Every structure is written in C-alpha cells, then in structure tokens.
Amino acid sequence: MAIKSYSCSDRTQLSPHFNVQEFKCKCGKEHEILIADELIEKLEKLYDALDCSKIIVTSGYRCPAHDKAVGGTSQHTKGNAADIVCYGQDGQPISSKLVCCKAQDIGFGGIANITEAYTSTHIDVRTGYRWLGNEVVNYHTVTDDFYKYYGISTDENSAENHREGDIMNAVFGIDVSKHNGTIDWNRVKAAGVKFAILRAGYGRDISQKDVKFEEYYRGAKAAGIPVGAYWYSYASDPEDAKREAAACIEVIKGKQFEYPVFFDLEEKSQFSQGKSACTAMVKNFCNALEAAGYWAGLYMSRSPFTSYIDESIRSRYALWLAEYNSKLNYSGSYGMWQNSSSGAVDGISGRVDTDYCYVDYPTQMKSAGLNGYTKSNPTIAPVEAPILAEDKTENKSAAAVIQIGDDIYKGTLTKA
C-alpha cells in the first residue's frame, strides 16, 4: 500500500474532492502528514456511491502523541484512516448507518459509527483483518454485515430504506430530568442537539414538579433550543390519570413548547391492569391536555406499547417510542424515537437519553396555535373601491388590506 508523506503546509489537491490540508493532524504542531493513496481512492468512491454534496474530514492523520491523547488506535498514525461526516444533496448529514453499509460495499478495512447522533463515521484501509464496529455499543467488531445489523435492505427501493432514509432528515435531540444535573445548554446546542424534552414532573400533585424543570426550561430557551415536556405517570387507574393531567397543566401553564407534551406510561403496576385500563389512562390524560390547548403525546417503550395500547388510539396522539437498538422495530407511524439511554453529549455530565424526531412539530405547533402559541388569523380590512365603468349598478371588485401575522398585503379582490 502506497503511503505518501506531505509537508505541513502542502496544499496538494489529492483528488476532485480532497486536499492534503483536510488530513492535517489536529495537534497544532507542524509535522509531516501521512496519507494512503488507497484511502483517497476509496473516499472518492464513497462520495459517488452516496451522491454526496461534500464529505468533511473531522480527523485524518494523527501523530502518535495526538492519537494517544484522543484514545485512538494506530490506523490514524499510519495515514490509513479518516473520521468523516457525509452530506447529501439536501445539505443534511447522511446517517452513519447508510455510510457504513456503502463503505462496506466499497471495501474499507475498518468501518464504524462513532457518535450517538449517527452522523460521524470512521473508515480506514487496514489490511489483514476487517473491523465493522459501532462505538456507541463497544469498540469491538459488532457484525459481519452492516446491512443486517442496521436492518437496511440492499434493495434501494425497500420500505426499510425509506425509513432509514428518513433518519437522514431526522432531528437529533435529548430528554432530561433532574437526574441529569447541571446542564450547559450553550454547549449542548453547539454539540448538535436540536430539541430537548424536559420532565415537567410526575404523579398527581403539583408539588411533584421536577426540581430542575424551571431551570432547564430557561436554559434551553436562552440557548435557542426548542423544547417539549413529559409527565411521568404513577396513575393507579384512569381517573387518577385525569388528576395527573391537571397537575401537569398547572406546572406548564404560561410557557411555550415547540414539541408536544407527553404522557409517560411505563410502570409495571399499570401494565398489570391490562390493555383497556392503560388505553383509558392515555385517553384521559391526553384529552385533558388537548382541552387545555396542548398538543398531547404518548411516550412508551415499543414492546409494552404494542401489548397494552389499543390499536384504535395508537395514531391518535403524538407518539414517542423507546427502543434501545440500531433501529426501531415498529412498522406503524410515529413521530419520535428514543434510541438510547446512555448517550454522551457535551455540556451534560454522565449519560443522557437521546432521540430522533421525524416530524416538524415546531412549525405545525405555531401554525395551529397550540402549546402556548397564538394562531395567526388573517384580518381583512376592506376599503371603498370605485364602481367599475362597465357596470355602475354593482361593485365587482374591492380594494382590501389583509394582515397575516406581522405582514400586511394590499390588493384588489374580485367578486366571485
């Protein structure tokens, strides 16, 4: 394998889409840059296979000291490896799951997803053995076939690929409660988090408001992170769920949420009451929220959801399902997927729940005037118009001023 050495200041264009400077060590010191010819050749093939608009190299060659400092292995020090983020023609990051599959086809020796958001991928051209990994899980080989591992069909038109393709446009977020401690929301936003679902509280009493709810709400809003809320249920029966809804409404009133307010149903004592009781709890809580002007939703783990919630309401409310897997094994419609309880996000100490959202809730929320937002209704202020010359017995048109939100439109309306 040909490995070439370049000076720290070399700006050679290695291929149509890659320059030496993109592979420069991040240590800040001036030293040589090692790059394998095969790495560039395969990166160009990956670029074409994914129809990329660009591929950003976040880490290329590493000197031994820097590689050790970041906890890497030897492939970067040999000039064989790169950590990359691939972007589609829509300008959005391509799911690392898809990148891993295509990289496998092209023949990279080492391939792995390396972030909770599934946007960054490690690839290398090692020889002797193959490593197909997922660093969110561990640092070992996790499969011999990424297509099977991620549940992606080799048929590009398959239903699985349509759902996997959706993740390319999904929004990455987190959900938090007091257990996450002090949060630096500006760092969280800089880490790529696009929304946060905050625990407002639990149980039937207002006194059970999450002690961090107000702090988290102010911090997320100040950082420009859209928010939603959830209420953890301990309801013993459907009537108790109504009392929980009343407490939740009292806690969240006066605030604006860009994402739904979710009923969190996960206690075994609730499931033991059966499908009818669980379904009634959901309906009582969510209907009360809707009556108060909120977009209500249901959070549950995928397995009990399919066992204890009647099909008649599975798509009635916003749905947020949890399954800690490489994919969500649910064929019905849903808006959000909680994919992990052990995510790592800058600005939060320890592990945090991570989520993907597939619905543009903020736009729909504001348009509908829910969750504290006011719906903008057009106001029409007609003004007298001259009588048309061809018919002086009846006005056929009228000048009008129409205000929609803060925008004012002027023109002539013609009688139908």
C-alpha positions in Angstrom: 0.0 0.0 0.0 1.5 3.4 -1.1 1.7 5.8 1.9 2.8 9.3 0.9 4.3 12.0 3.1 3.4 15.6 2.7 4.8 18.7 4.5 2.6 20.5 7.0 2.0 23.4 4.6 1.4 21.3 1.5 -1.9 22.1 -0.3 -1.9 19.4 -3.0 -5.3 18.5 -4.4 -5.3 14.8 -4.0 -8.5 14.1 -5.9 -11.5 16.0 -7.1 -12.9 16.4 -3.6 -10.0 16.0 -1.2 -6.9 18.2 -0.3 -3.9 17.4 1.8 -4.8 20.1 4.3 -8.0 18.2 5.2 -5.9 15.4 6.7 -3.6 17.6 8.7 -3.1 16.5 12.4 -5.2 18.4 14.9 -2.4 18.6 17.5 -1.5 22.1 16.3 2.2 21.3 15.7 4.0 21.4 12.4 5.0 17.9 11.2 4.5 15.7 8.2 1.1 14.4 7.0 0.8 10.7 6.0 -1.9 9.8 3.6 -2.6 6.4 1.9 -3.4 6.6 -1.8 -6.0 3.8 -1.3 -7.7 5.9 1.4 -8.3 8.7 -1.1 -9.4 6.4 -3.9 -12.0 4.7 -1.7 -13.2 8.1 -0.3 -13.9 9.2 -3.8 -15.9 6.0 -4.5 -17.8 6.6 -1.3 -18.6 10.2 -2.4 -20.1 8.9 -5.6 -21.9 5.9 -4.0 -23.7 8.2 -1.6 -24.2 11.1 -4.1 -22.6 13.5 -1.5 -22.6 17.2 -1.7 -19.5 17.1 0.4 -17.5 14.9 2.8 -15.9 16.7 5.8 -12.8 15.0 7.3 -13.0 15.7 11.0 -9.8 13.7 11.8 -7.3 12.4 9.3 -3.6 11.8 10.0 -2.6 11.9 13.7 0.8 12.0 15.1 1.4 9.3 17.8 1.1 11.7 20.7 -2.2 13.2 19.5 -3.6 9.7 18.7 -2.8 8.6 22.2 -4.3 11.8 23.7 -7.6 11.2 22.0 -7.7 7.5 22.8 -7.2 6.3 19.2 -5.7 3.2 17.7 -2.8 3.0 15.3 -4.6 3.4 12.0 -4.7 7.2 12.0 -0.9 7.3 12.8 -0.2 5.3 9.6 -2.2 7.6 7.3 -4.7 4.8 6.7 -7.8 6.3 8.4 -10.2 9.2 8.5 -13.2 10.2 10.6 -15.8 11.7 8.3 -19.3 13.3 8.1 -21.0 12.8 4.7 -23.6 15.3 3.5 -26.4 14.7 1.0 -27.6 16.9 -1.8 -30.1 18.5 0.6 -27.2 19.7 2.8 -28.1 17.4 5.7 -25.7 14.8 7.3 -26.2 11.3 5.9 -26.9 8.7 8.5 -23.7 6.9 9.6 -25.7 3.7 9.2 -26.0 4.2 5.5 -22.4 5.3 5.3 -21.3 2.1 7.0 -23.2 0.0 4.5 -21.8 1.8 1.5 -18.3 1.7 2.9 -18.6 -2.0 3.4 -19.5 -2.4 -0.2 -16.5 -0.3 -1.3 -14.1 -2.5 0.7 -12.8 -0.3 3.5 -10.9 -2.5 6.1 -12.2 -0.7 9.2 -15.6 0.9 9.5 -17.6 2.2 12.5 -20.2 4.6 13.6 -18.6 6.8 16.2 -21.3 9.1 17.6 -24.7 8.8 19.3 -26.2 11.0 16.6 -25.2 8.5 13.9 -23.7 11.3 11.8 -19.9 10.6 12.1 -18.1 7.5 10.7 -14.6 6.1 11.0 -13.2 4.5 7.9 -9.7 3.0 7.2 -7.9 0.9 4.7 -6.2 -1.6 7.1 -5.2 -5.0 5.9 -5.0 -8.4 7.5 -8.4 -8.3 9.2 -11.7 -6.4 9.0 -13.3 -4.3 11.7 -17.0 -3.5 11.5 -17.9 -1.6 14.6 -20.3 0.7 16.4 -18.5 2.7 19.1 -21.8 3.7 20.7 -22.0 0.0 21.7 -18.4 -1.0 22.2 -15.0 -0.9 20.4 -15.1 -4.4 19.1 -16.5 -5.9 15.8 -20.3 -5.9 16.2 -21.2 -7.6 12.9 -20.0 -9.2 9.7 -22.7 -7.3 7.7 -23.9 -3.8 8.3 -27.0 -4.3 6.2 -28.2 -7.0 8.5 -27.0 -5.2 11.7 -28.9 -1.9 10.8 -31.8 -3.6 9.2 -31.2 -2.0 5.8 -32.2 -3.8 2.7 -29.7 -4.0 -0.3 -32.8 -3.1 -2.4 -32.6 0.7 -2.6 -36.4 0.9 -3.0 -37.3 -1.2 0.0 -39.5 0.0 2.8 -36.6 -0.4 5.3 -34.5 2.0 3.3 -37.3 4.6 3.2 -37.4 4.6 7.0 -33.6 4.6 7.2 -33.5 7.3 4.6 -35.8 9.3 6.9 -33.1 9.4 9.6 -31.0 11.5 7.2 -33.6 14.3 7.7 -34.4 13.4 11.3 -33.7 15.9 14.1 -31.4 14.8 16.9 -32.4 15.7 20.4 -32.3 14.7 24.1 -34.7 14.2 27.0 -33.7 15.2 30.5 -34.8 15.2 34.1 -33.3 16.3 37.5 -31.1 13.2 37.3 -29.0 14.9 34.6 -27.8 17.6 37.0 -26.5 20.9 35.9 -26.6 21.4 32.1 -24.6 23.9 30.0 -27.2 24.5 27.3 -25.0 26.5 25.1 -22.5 23.6 24.9 -25.4 21.2 24.3 -26.6 23.3 21.4 -23.1 23.5 19.9 -22.9 19.7 20.2 -25.7 19.5 17.6 -28.8 19.0 19.8 -31.8 20.4 18.0 -34.5 19.9 20.7 -35.0 18.8 24.3 -37.9 17.2 26.0 -38.0 18.2 29.7 -39.6 16.3 32.5 -42.1 18.6 34.0 -42.9 16.3 36.9 -44.6 13.1 38.0 -47.6 11.9 39.9 -50.9 13.7 40.8 -49.6 16.6 42.8 -48.2 20.0 41.7 -45.5 19.6 44.5 -44.1 16.8 42.3 -42.8 19.2 39.7 -39.3 18.2 38.6 -36.9 20.4 40.6 -34.9 21.2 37.5 -37.8 21.9 35.2 -37.8 25.7 35.5 -34.0 25.9 35.3 -33.9 23.6 32.2 -36.7 25.5 30.5 -35.0 28.9 31.0 -31.6 27.5 29.9 -32.8 25.7 26.8 -34.9 28.7 25.7 -32.0 31.1 26.3 -29.7 28.8 24.1 -32.3 28.7 21.3 -33.1 25.0 21.8 -36.8 24.2 21.1 -38.4 22.2 23.9 -41.3 19.9 24.8 -42.2 18.3 28.1 -43.2 15.0 29.6 -45.1 13.9 32.7 -44.1 10.6 34.3 -47.2 8.7 35.4 -47.9 6.7 38.5 -51.6 6.7 37.9 -53.4 3.8 39.6 -56.4 4.0 37.3 -57.9 6.1 34.5 -59.4 8.6 36.9 -56.0 9.1 38.5 -54.6 9.9 35.1 -57.0 12.9 35.0 -55.6 14.2 38.3 -52.1 13.8 36.9 -53.1 15.8 33.8 -54.5 18.6 36.0 -51.2 18.8 37.9 -49.2 18.8 34.6 -51.3 21.6 33.2 -50.8 23.7 36.3 -47.0 23.2 36.1 -46.5 24.0 32.5 -49.0 26.9 32.1 -47.7 30.2 30.9 -44.9 28.5 28.9 -44.4 27.8 25.2 -43.4 24.4 23.9 -42.4 23.7 20.3 -42.8 20.0 20.9 -45.7 18.0 22.3 -46.4 17.4 26.0 -46.1 13.6 26.5 -47.8 11.2 29.0 -45.0 8.8 30.1 -46.5 5.4 30.8 -44.1 2.7 31.9 -44.9 1.4 35.4 -45.4 -2.4 35.6 -48.3 -1.9 38.0 -50.1 0.0 35.3 -49.5 -2.7 32.7 -50.8 -5.4 35.0 -54.2 -3.8 34.8 -54.4 -4.7 31.1 -54.9 -3.0 27.7 -58.3 -1.5 28.4 -57.1 0.3 31.6 -53.9 1.5 30.1 -55.7 2.8 27.0 -58.2 4.7 29.2 -55.3 6.3 31.2 -53.8 7.6 28.0 -57.0 8.9 26.7 -57.9 10.6 29.9 -54.6 12.3 30.3 -54.1 13.3 26.6 -57.7 14.5 26.2 -57.4 16.8 29.2 -54.2 18.2 27.7 -55.9 18.8 24.4 -58.8 20.5 26.1 -56.3 22.9 27.7 -54.8 23.8 24.3 -51.8 21.5 24.2 -50.6 19.0 21.6 -50.7 15.8 23.6 -48.5 12.8 23.1 -47.7 9.4 24.5 -44.2 8.1 25.5 -43.8 4.3 25.9 -41.3 1.6 25.3 -42.1 -0.2 22.0 -42.8 -3.6 23.4 -45.4 -2.7 26.1 -46.9 -0.1 23.7 -47.8 -2.9 21.2 -49.1 -5.0 24.1 -51.1 -2.6 26.2 -52.4 0.2 24.0 -55.4 -0.4 21.8 -54.9 0.0 18.1 -57.8 2.5 18.0 -55.6 5.2 19.6 -52.1 4.2 18.5 -52.1 7.0 16.0 -54.5 9.3 17.8 -51.8 11.3 19.7 -48.2 12.3 19.0 -46.2 9.1 19.5 -42.7 8.8 21.0 -41.4 5.2 21.3 -38.3 3.9 23.0 -36.2 1.0 21.8 -32.5 0.8 22.5 -31.4 -0.8 19.3 -29.9 0.0 16.0 -33.4 0.6 14.7 -37.0 0.9 16.0 -38.9 -2.3 15.2 -42.3 -0.8 14.7 -44.0 -0.6 11.3 -46.7 1.9 12.3 -46.4 5.7 12.2 -44.6 7.6 15.0 -43.1 11.0 15.5 -40.1 10.3 17.8 -37.8 7.5 18.7 -35.7 7.3 21.9 -32.8 5.2 20.7 -30.5 5.3 23.8 -30.4 5.9 27.5 -26.6 6.1 27.5 -25.8 8.9 25.1 -22.9 11.3 25.6 -23.5 15.0 24.8 -21.1 17.8 25.5 -22.5 20.1 28.2 -24.0 17.2 30.2 -22.1 15.2 32.8 -22.7 11.5 32.5 -25.2 9.7 30.3 -28.3 11.2 28.7 -31.3 9.9 26.8 -31.0 10.6 23.0 -33.8 10.8 20.5 -34.7 11.3 16.8 -37.7 13.3 15.7 -39.2 12.8 12.3 -42.0 15.4 12.4 -41.7 19.2 12.1 -43.5 19.8 15.3 -42.4 23.5 15.8 -43.9 24.6 12.5 -47.1 22.7 13.0 -47.4 23.8 16.6 -47.1 27.5 15.9 -49.4 27.2 12.9 -52.1 25.5 14.9 -51.7 27.9 17.9 -51.0 25.2 20.4 -48.7 24.8 23.5 -48.8 28.5 24.4 -48.6 29.9 20.9 -51.3 32.1 19.4 -52.7 31.1 16.0 -52.3 33.9 13.4 -55.6 34.5 11.7 -55.9 36.7 8.6 -57.7 40.1 9.2 -59.3 41.7 6.3 -60.0 45.5 6.2 -62.0 46.3 3.1 -61.9 49.9 1.7 -64.3 51.5 -0.7 -63.4 50.8 -4.3 -64.5 52.8 -7.4 -67.5 51.4 -9.3 -66.4 49.6 -12.5 -67.1 51.6 -15.6 -68.8 48.7 -17.4 -71.4 48.1 -14.6 -72.3 51.0 -12.3 -75.1 49.2 -10.6 -73.0 46.8 -8.7 -69.4 46.7 -7.3 -67.5 43.8 -8.9 -64.2 44.4 -7.0 -63.0 45.9 -3.8 -59.6 47.1 -2.6 -58.5 45.4 0.5 -55.8 45.4 3.2 -55.1 42.0 4.6 -52.9 41.4 7.7 -51.4 37.9 8.4 -49.3 38.0 11.5 -47.0 40.9 11.2 -47.2 41.1 7.3 -49.6 43.4 5.5 -50.9 42.7 2.0 -52.7 45.2 -0.3 -54.6 44.5 -3.5 -57.9 44.1 -5.3 -60.4 41.4 -4.5 -62.8 40.4 -7.4 -66.3 39.2 -6.6 -66.8 35.6 -7.4 
